[in-house]
């Protein structure tokens, strides 16, 4: 590899870092002050690109281009302020997870809004006037526009630093980042502070999206990719730290640039390592390393714990005999389903999906509810289970039953490795690390063509002859998911389950009565991973195939939605949540063109009206304590 | 018999020597009060003895074994029970379940996955709650109990580990005067009858001088005096520290 090639790649890395910083800075600022993890930040970025495209279409002069960029950012900033005023303002006292669900609902709505307004095609923006050419650097061409981007990052960083350091508003923002309650107690109007912070964060996201337009087309898919990248940068840099976000963006982009510059490298033993393949994993690998070494990010500080402790959850009560009989009768009725609807009915297909969903959601609930560890990457264990089965069947010709039995093992091994890292962190940082591991699994599956079939996945994963009929497979899935869910429930009532809850309620007290907090949490990860792996295996055989798409971050979020929909503080929540979410998704997606937006609206309604989930709301309605 | 021997214990935060070369010892069955103005290093001392913090230097010898720097769960297993300045209990569990957890842990059955936890050691847990006067409220979740009651449950939890040494950080803070005396009388009874060593901090001087067998005084991280209540009360250095500290506080509020 030549020196000039490396230099140009590193310069490209600088330009990418600037773009990434713009995206992440707003997210970090918003989190720092409002403590809201804004999933919709990627959508604001996407909208910035779309609005900029529309404006440049109309204002095609030289000045028009730059005005369009600015106007797009301002429009997105105004949208951000509106979102804060209309929606988030009502949610600052809600549990973190409801806020997350609400902002995720916004991404669904924004995605469909973009589809409705701008259509499904990628929209290529104009080149930046005056900067459309290239300069020659060390004999290689380098786009002029990238030089502008390289400059913009530091300029925005300095502007933000000045704003935060020199103005009264900035002082309040920094104070709120350190101690929100104290700022409120000192009589600062938090409403205005939060709205302006949200508007500024949205403005930065919109600007980032707009400025990206000359480099890559606006499309509806960039939101999720953008939010993933932004999360990583914010976490690596330290939540709420602007310079941290800048350094993190630089670190990640330069490592990626280096991977590209290195190209394929053949070891002396003839093995070829394709470094460009590492770019997908690079940022998540950086994040995993940083979080283990510096749990609060490069320049982050340990978060102070909120003084107003959340309303404590009620103790578990074992099911009464009435509930037990009711559940047994309901289960028997469900088992008769194939005889009622016929062996080829679509209802059976849907029911299999529901059973898989229940197992998936119950395993996530296990670490999320009683464990208090909010995993954003539960798809990892699902995927490892699914691929363990699929690979055993396709590559090793192991019989289907045995291959399915390997799926829990796949999930367990993943949780064994990832859990060890995750339990060293807590709160948002833990969530982000689980997200990183989920993405790492996804990237490996996506890239490792020779084994996993890459983006096409693996096909021909069908059950053995005696399980081939829909009704037989339905019965298998039903039996295993009921067994799995009951097992998890049993464990939650056992000493281990209580110990897990103890680590959530008070790590301090747990340690002081001899509970090794990390070990209990790690074991919980492994148990959840095992059950989740089984869900993955059942899923693969029910579809006949498995692909990276089915184990992407979308599945992790589905799991979160199921658990929250049912109610995270209830034991039957994940079951009710999974069933209703899958049915809802199915009904809406079959009958409506813009089903994502409809689902998003529904989710918003739900978190506003029933913050405790379906089961929580029912319990509240029917019990008086 | 010397139960706990602290030797030249030191902990530095940034440039502040929060605990600076402190040495003292505690006999089995003795009630030792640790007093001192705010910021004297009392809680830091406690946190090192129970493993929340690792000492920078010095030794913490419990029954002949140096336990300095071990994690809290290890130290608990060696016989150290603790109550916290802000009571720490499991708020989503009933009072009795809180005590049962500690008993299950003592029996090394935390890892059991099958038999419901509620069936473990119920009688013993109930007996412990009775001892601290919480038997009637055994079935109520800790999250809804009054603060004084939570503190009593916390004591029951700490006793469930059958400790040799009991660390109590402001055991009576937030309690009514009658409750305070009942709790301290109980603590003294436990110490004297079962030979448990009790190290406690307390801001209420009535409690300290009414119940402690011996008192040690910290100021700015250093041990400045120790002895029986009468001796400490008359010690000029102690008077100076307390008088001086009060004086400065009054000055600051003006």
Contacts between the chains, C-beta under 8 A, distances in Angstrom:
chain1	res1	chain2	res2	distance
A	309	B	91	7.9
A	311	B	143	8.0
A	312	B	91	3.7
A	312	B	92	5.6
A	312	B	141	7.1
A	312	B	142	7.9
A	312	B	143	3.2
A	312	B	144	7.9
A	313	B	91	7.8
A	313	B	92	4.5
A	313	B	143	7.7
A	314	B	92	6.9
A	314	B	141	6.5
A	315	B	92	5.9
A	315	B	93	5.5
A	315	B	94	5.3
A	315	B	97	6.8
A	315	B	141	5.1
A	318	B	116	7.0
A	318	B	118	7.6
A	490	B	113	7.6
A	490	B	114	6.6
A	491	B	113	5.2
A	493	B	116	4.5
A	493	B	117	6.4
A	493	B	118	7.3
A	494	B	112	5.6
A	494	B	113	4.9
A	494	B	114	5.7
A	494	B	115	6.5
A	494	B	116	6.4
A	494	B	117	5.9
A	495	B	101	7.9
A	495	B	104	4.8
A	495	B	109	5.4
A	495	B	110	5.5
A	495	B	111	7.4
A	495	B	112	4.5
A	495	B	113	8.0
A	495	B	115	7.8
A	495	B	117	4.6
A	495	B	120	6.4
A	496	B	110	6.6
A	496	B	111	5.8
A	496	B	112	6.2
A	496	B	113	5.2
A	497	B	113	8.0
A	497	B	117	7.1
A	498	B	93	7.1
A	498	B	97	6.9
A	498	B	100	7.9
A	498	B	101	5.8
A	498	B	104	7.5
A	498	B	117	4.3
A	499	B	101	6.9
A	499	B	104	7.8
A	499	B	105	7.7
A	499	B	110	4.8
A	501	B	90	6.8
A	501	B	92	5.9
A	501	B	93	7.0
A	502	B	90	5.0
A	502	B	93	7.5
A	502	B	101	5.7
A	504	B	92	7.8
A	505	B	89	7.7
A	505	B	90	4.0
A	505	B	91	5.4
A	505	B	92	5.4
A	505	B	93	7.1
A	506	B	88	4.6
A	506	B	89	6.7
A	506	B	90	5.9
A	506	B	91	7.5
A	508	B	52	7.5
A	508	B	84	6.6
A	508	B	88	4.6
A	509	B	84	7.6
A	509	B	88	3.9
A	509	B	89	6.1
A	509	B	90	6.5
A	509	B	154	7.9
A	509	B	157	7.3
A	510	B	73	7.8
A	511	B	51	7.3
A	511	B	52	7.6
A	511	B	71	6.9
A	511	B	72	3.4
A	511	B	73	5.2
A	511	B	76	7.3
A	512	B	50	6.4
A	512	B	72	5.6
A	512	B	76	5.9
A	512	B	81	7.5
A	512	B	82	4.8
A	512	B	84	7.7
A	512	B	88	7.2
A	512	B	158	7.6
A	513	B	73	8.0
A	513	B	76	6.0
A	513	B	101	6.4
A	513	B	102	4.3
A	513	B	105	5.1
A	513	B	157	6.3
A	513	B	160	7.4
A	513	B	161	6.2
A	514	B	73	4.8
A	514	B	76	4.1
A	514	B	77	5.3
A	514	B	102	7.8
A	514	B	105	4.3
A	514	B	106	7.1
A	514	B	110	7.7
A	514	B	161	6.8
A	515	B	73	5.9
A	515	B	101	7.7
A	515	B	105	5.9
A	515	B	110	6.0
A	516	B	71	7.4
A	516	B	73	4.8
A	517	B	73	7.6
A	520	B	110	7.2
A	523	B	111	7.6
